[in-house]
Amino acid sequence: KLLGLCSLERTIARQRSRILSLQEGDANTSFFHQHACHRQRRNMITTIRNGDTTA
């Protein structure tokens, strides 16, 4: 039961964040800018490794 409740709480929190993202994301707000910058940093390729060498 406890694991089910934790899973339910996680699902609710995720849904709330998505709702906030949809509400705030359409406007040109600092929230939207922060979210876009975070995604850009997360998706950036900083190094490429090929065996023992890095580029």
DOPARO-390264 format. One record per atom (N, C-alpha, C, O): x, y, z; residue in one letter. Coordinates in pm, whole numbers, plus 50000, padded with zeros to 5 digits. Layout:
# residues N
XYZA ...
//
This chain:
# residues 55
500824988050000K 500005000050000K 500865012650000K 500575022249930K 501935012450079L 502785024250091L 503465027549958L 503555039149921L 503925017349888L 504555019649758L 503555025249657L 503895033549574L 502325020549666G 501275025649578G 500995040349604G 500785047949510G 500985044249732L 500755058249766L 501915067049720L 501685078149671L 503145062249734C 504305069849688C 504245071749537C 504545082549485C 503875061249467S 503755061949322S 502665071849281S 502835079449186S 501565071549352L 500465080749324L 500885095249348L 500555104049269L 501605097749457E 502085111349486E 503035116149377E 502965127749336E 503925107349330R 504845110949223R 504085114449095R 504425124049026R 503065106649065T 502255109048945T 501545122448955T 501495130048857T 500985125449070I 500275138149090I 501245149849076I 500915159749011I 502425148649135A 503425159349125A 503845161548980A 504005172948937A 504035150748905R 504425151848764R 503315158648684R 503605167048598R 502065155148711Q 500945161248639Q 500835176048671Q 500565184148583Q 501045179648798R 501015193848836R 502105201648764R 501865212848717R 503295195848756S 504395202948689S 504095204548540S 504445214848482S 503465194748480R 503115195848338R 502055206548317R 502105214048219R 501105207348407I 500065217748397I 500715231448410I 500405240448332I 501605233148507L 502295245848525L 503115249148401L 503145260648357L 503775239248346S 504585241348226S 503705245948110S 504095254848033S 502535240048096L 501635244147988L 501085258048011L 500955265847917L 500765261348136Q 500205274548166Q 501255285448150Q 500995295748087Q 502435283248204E 503475293348203E 504325292848077E 504945302848040E 504365281448011G 505245279647897G 504825287447774G 505685291147693G 503545290047758D 503085297247640D 503405312047648D 503635318447546D 503425317447768A 503765331547784A 505285333047779A 506015323647809A 505735344647742N 507175347147735N 507645351447874N 507885363247899N 507775341747964T 508095344548103T 509485339648138T 510125332548060T 509955343548256S 511255338848303S 511205323748327S 512215316948312S 510035318548364F 509875304148383F 510155296748252F 510885286848251F 509585301648144F 509785295448013F 511245296447972F 511815286747920F 511865308047994H 513265310047958H 514165300548036H 515075294447979H 513925299148166Q 514695289948250Q 514555275648200Q 515535268348192Q 513345271748169H 513075258148123H 513805255447991H 514405244847973H 513755264947899A 514425263347769A 515935262647786A 516595254547721A 516505271047872C 517955270847895C 518385257747959C 519435252247925C 517595252648051H 517925239948116H 517925228548015H 518825220148016H 516925228247928R 516865217847825R 518055218847731R 518625208647691R 518445231047695Q 519575232847605Q 520865227847669Q 521665221147603Q 521085230947797R 522275226247867R 522275211047879R 523315204647863R 521115205247907R 521015190747923R 521255183447791R 521815172547791R 520845189347681N 520965182847551N 522305185447482N 522575179647377N 523155194047539M 524415197547477M 525425186047488M 525545179647593M 526125183447380I 527195173347380I 528485180647413I 528945189047336I 529095177447528T 530295184547570T 531565177347525T 532535183947488T 531585164147529T 532765156647486T 532335144447407T 531235139147426T 533215140147320I 532995127847243I 534165118547274I 535325122347257I 533855106647318R 534895096947352R 534925085847248R 533895080847204R 536155082347210N 536365071347116N 537485062747174N 538665065247148N 537115052947251G 538115044647318G 538825052447426G 538195056747523G 540135054447411D 540915061647511D 541045076547481D 541525084047565D 540625080947364T 540795094947326T 539485102447340T 538405096747326T 539605115247369T 538425123947376T 538635135747284T 539765140447264T 537555140447229A 537625151947139A 536735162947191A 536645173647130A 
//
